[in-house]
Amino acid sequence: MKKYGLLFNCRIIKICFISFLIQGIVFEGISQSPLRKVWHFKDLSGWVYGHQDSNPANQCDIEKGVLRIYTRANSLDRKKIHTEDKIYTTGRYIWKVYVPSMGMGDQSSVGAWIYSDDHHELDFEIGYGKQSVREEVGAVPGELLVYMTSQDFPYESVIKRIHPGWHLFEMDLSLKQGNYYVEWIIDKEISHTLQLEYGKEIPFFIFCSVENLMFLGDHPAQQENYGLFDFVKYKYHE
């Protein structure tokens, strides 16, 4: 009887241990966003270089608390930084960005965006734009185009015109029926909204970038293009 009792107790302990491990795996896979994060770019603590090109130079400079990222003329430079942690979910994402005039027709983009993988990505991409697209949206000389894009689930991309200068680009992610609902906000005005098909099971990195991207112009960049990032903020909410 003692033998059977011992075996029974061992089985209970084993079941509890396996249950604990399973719960641990589940809990470990659920990211916990911080309540608040602010980066003023006195340095790049908390950030990782993430460029996507064959040029090893990072091309990120900091002066007086402002981050400058730039790309070279006639190059395929794609220079980026992203947060160390992929833990950001619902909440308000804010970038204060200076976008210069940029080269006319240059295939260059200043980006403020969040990324989990190639199917779960939400963007602000700002550049001169293709002439055909500029004509479609009625852009006049001196204006730039802002693409507000969900890369998938569902895919959608809309365009707004802005002038060069300092801007606040914000994304607000809340939950509706268990999935993300995103608002793209430019200078405190909602510019676009979209109901997504996924929710907090998908956490994000936060990115800042300047990239020479073909869809944002008619020819390879003819000059050095850059973007300035004064700060990035994140504030959690459901």
C-alpha positions as CSV (number, residue, x, y, z in Angstrom):
1,M,0.0,0.0,0.0
2,K,2.8,2.4,0.8
3,K,4.4,1.5,-2.5
4,Y,1.3,2.4,-4.5
5,G,0.8,5.6,-2.4
6,L,4.4,6.6,-3.3
7,L,3.8,6.0,-7.0
8,F,0.6,8.0,-6.9
9,N,2.3,10.9,-5.2
10,C,5.2,10.8,-7.7
11,R,2.7,10.9,-10.6
12,I,0.9,13.9,-9.0
13,I,4.3,15.7,-8.6
14,K,5.2,14.9,-12.2
15,I,1.9,16.1,-13.6
16,C,2.2,19.4,-11.6
17,F,5.8,19.9,-12.7
18,I,4.8,19.4,-16.4
19,S,1.9,21.7,-16.0
20,F,4.2,24.3,-14.4
21,L,6.6,24.0,-17.4
22,I,3.8,24.4,-19.9
23,Q,2.4,27.4,-18.1
24,G,5.9,28.8,-18.0
25,I,6.3,28.4,-21.7
26,V,3.0,30.1,-22.3
27,F,3.7,32.9,-20.0
28,E,7.2,33.4,-21.4
29,G,5.7,33.8,-24.9
30,I,3.4,36.6,-23.9
31,S,5.2,39.9,-24.0
32,Q,4.6,42.5,-21.3
33,S,4.8,46.1,-22.5
34,P,6.3,48.6,-20.1
35,L,3.9,51.3,-18.9
36,R,6.0,54.0,-20.4
37,K,9.3,54.5,-22.2
38,V,10.9,57.7,-23.4
39,W,14.1,58.0,-25.5
40,H,15.7,61.5,-25.9
41,F,18.7,60.3,-27.8
42,K,21.5,61.5,-25.6
43,D,22.9,58.2,-26.8
44,L,21.6,55.0,-28.3
45,S,21.1,53.0,-25.1
46,G,18.2,50.6,-25.5
47,W,18.5,50.6,-29.3
48,V,20.2,48.3,-31.9
49,Y,21.5,49.1,-35.3
50,G,19.4,47.2,-37.8
51,H,20.3,48.3,-41.3
52,Q,19.4,46.1,-44.2
53,D,22.1,46.6,-46.9
54,S,25.7,45.7,-47.7
55,N,27.2,48.9,-46.4
56,P,28.6,48.3,-42.9
57,A,28.6,52.0,-41.9
58,N,25.8,52.7,-39.4
59,Q,25.3,56.3,-40.6
60,C,23.7,57.4,-37.3
61,D,24.9,60.6,-35.6
62,I,23.8,62.3,-32.4
63,E,24.2,66.0,-31.8
64,K,22.6,67.9,-28.8
65,G,20.1,65.1,-28.2
66,V,18.9,64.7,-31.8
67,L,19.5,61.6,-33.8
68,R,20.4,62.0,-37.5
69,I,20.2,59.0,-39.8
70,Y,21.3,59.5,-43.4
71,T,21.7,57.7,-46.7
72,R,24.3,58.3,-49.5
73,A,23.6,59.4,-53.0
74,N,23.5,56.7,-55.6
75,S,23.4,53.9,-53.1
76,L,21.1,51.2,-51.8
77,D,21.5,52.3,-48.2
78,R,18.8,51.2,-45.7
79,K,19.8,52.5,-42.3
80,K,17.8,51.7,-39.2
81,I,17.7,51.5,-35.5
82,H,15.2,49.5,-33.4
83,T,14.5,48.9,-29.7
84,E,16.4,46.1,-28.0
85,D,13.1,44.5,-26.9
86,K,10.2,43.2,-29.0
87,I,7.6,43.7,-26.3
88,Y,5.4,46.6,-27.3
89,T,1.7,46.0,-27.9
90,T,-1.3,48.2,-27.3
91,G,-0.5,51.9,-26.5
92,R,0.5,55.2,-28.0
93,Y,3.7,55.3,-30.1
94,I,5.1,58.8,-30.8
95,W,8.1,60.0,-32.9
96,K,9.1,63.6,-33.2
97,V,10.8,63.8,-36.6
98,Y,12.3,66.4,-38.9
99,V,11.8,65.6,-42.6
100,P,13.8,67.8,-45.0
101,S,12.8,68.7,-48.5
102,M,14.7,65.7,-49.9
103,G,15.9,65.3,-53.5
104,M,13.2,65.8,-56.1
105,G,12.3,62.3,-57.4
106,D,14.8,60.6,-55.1
107,Q,14.0,57.1,-54.0
108,S,14.5,57.9,-50.3
109,S,12.3,57.5,-47.2
110,V,12.3,58.7,-43.6
111,G,10.5,56.0,-41.5
112,A,8.8,55.8,-38.2
113,W,7.3,52.4,-37.7
114,I,6.7,49.3,-35.6
115,Y,7.7,45.8,-36.7
116,S,7.2,42.2,-35.6
117,D,7.8,40.3,-38.9
118,D,7.3,41.0,-42.6
119,H,3.5,40.4,-42.3
120,H,3.0,42.3,-39.1
121,E,4.4,45.8,-39.6
122,L,2.8,49.3,-39.4
123,D,4.5,52.2,-41.0
124,F,4.9,55.9,-41.5
125,E,7.1,56.3,-44.6
126,I,7.8,59.8,-45.8
127,G,9.5,60.8,-49.1
128,Y,9.2,62.8,-52.3
129,G,7.2,60.1,-54.1
130,K,6.8,59.0,-57.7
131,Q,5.5,61.8,-60.0
132,S,2.6,59.6,-61.1
133,V,1.5,59.2,-57.4
134,R,2.1,62.9,-56.7
135,E,-0.3,63.8,-59.5
136,E,-2.9,61.3,-58.2
137,V,-3.0,62.9,-54.7
138,G,-2.6,66.5,-55.9
139,A,0.8,67.2,-54.4
140,V,2.3,70.6,-55.3
141,P,6.0,71.6,-55.4
142,G,7.5,71.6,-51.9
143,E,5.2,68.9,-50.5
144,L,6.2,65.4,-49.5
145,L,4.1,62.2,-49.3
146,V,3.4,60.2,-46.2
147,Y,2.5,56.5,-46.7
148,M,0.6,55.0,-43.8
149,T,0.8,51.3,-44.3
150,S,-0.3,48.0,-42.8
151,Q,1.9,45.4,-44.5
152,D,-0.6,42.5,-44.1
153,F,-3.7,41.2,-42.2
154,P,-5.0,43.2,-43.9
155,Y,-2.7,45.0,-46.3
156,E,-3.6,48.7,-46.7
157,S,-1.7,51.8,-47.6
158,V,-3.0,55.4,-47.8
159,I,-1.2,58.6,-48.6
160,K,-1.2,62.1,-47.2
161,R,0.6,65.2,-48.2
162,I,2.8,67.2,-45.8
163,H,5.4,69.9,-45.9
164,P,9.0,69.5,-44.8
165,G,9.8,70.3,-41.2
166,W,9.2,69.0,-37.7
167,H,6.2,66.7,-37.3
168,L,4.7,64.4,-34.6
169,F,3.9,61.0,-36.0
170,E,1.9,58.8,-33.7
171,M,0.3,55.4,-33.8
172,D,-2.4,54.4,-31.3
173,L,-3.1,50.7,-30.9
174,S,-6.1,49.7,-28.9
175,L,-8.2,46.5,-28.9
176,K,-11.5,45.9,-30.6
177,Q,-13.0,42.5,-30.4
178,G,-9.6,41.1,-29.3
179,N,-7.6,42.5,-32.2
180,Y,-5.6,45.7,-32.7
181,Y,-7.3,48.8,-34.0
182,V,-4.7,51.3,-35.2
183,E,-4.9,55.1,-35.6
184,W,-2.2,56.9,-37.6
185,I,-2.0,60.4,-36.2
186,I,0.0,63.3,-37.7
187,D,0.5,66.5,-35.8
188,K,-2.4,65.6,-33.4
189,E,-4.9,64.9,-36.2
190,I,-6.1,61.4,-37.0
191,S,-5.1,60.7,-40.6
192,H,-6.2,57.0,-41.0
193,T,-7.6,54.2,-39.0
194,L,-7.7,50.4,-39.6
195,Q,-9.1,47.3,-37.9
196,L,-6.4,44.6,-37.9
197,E,-6.8,40.8,-37.9
198,Y,-4.4,40.1,-35.0
199,G,-3.9,41.3,-31.5
200,K,-1.6,41.3,-28.5
201,E,-0.1,37.9,-29.3
202,I,1.9,39.9,-31.8
203,P,4.4,42.3,-30.1
204,F,6.6,44.9,-31.9
205,F,10.0,46.4,-32.1
206,I,10.0,50.2,-32.5
207,F,12.0,51.5,-35.5
208,C,13.5,54.8,-36.8
209,S,15.0,54.7,-40.3
210,V,16.2,56.5,-43.4
211,E,16.2,54.2,-46.5
212,N,16.7,54.5,-50.2
213,L,13.4,52.7,-51.2
214,M,12.4,52.4,-54.9
215,F,8.6,53.0,-54.3
216,L,9.2,56.5,-52.9
217,G,10.7,58.1,-56.0
218,D,11.4,57.9,-59.7
219,H,15.2,57.4,-59.7
220,P,18.1,56.5,-57.3
221,A,18.8,59.2,-54.8
222,Q,20.9,62.0,-56.4
223,Q,21.9,63.5,-53.0
224,E,22.5,62.6,-49.4
225,N,19.1,62.4,-47.7
226,Y,18.5,62.3,-43.9
227,G,15.9,62.4,-41.1
228,L,16.2,63.9,-37.6
229,F,14.6,62.2,-34.6
230,D,14.2,64.3,-31.5
231,F,12.5,61.7,-29.4
232,V,10.5,58.5,-29.4
233,K,7.9,57.8,-26.7
234,Y,5.7,54.8,-25.9
235,K,2.8,54.8,-23.4
236,Y,0.9,51.6,-22.7
237,H,-2.9,51.2,-22.6
238,E,-5.3,48.5,-23.4
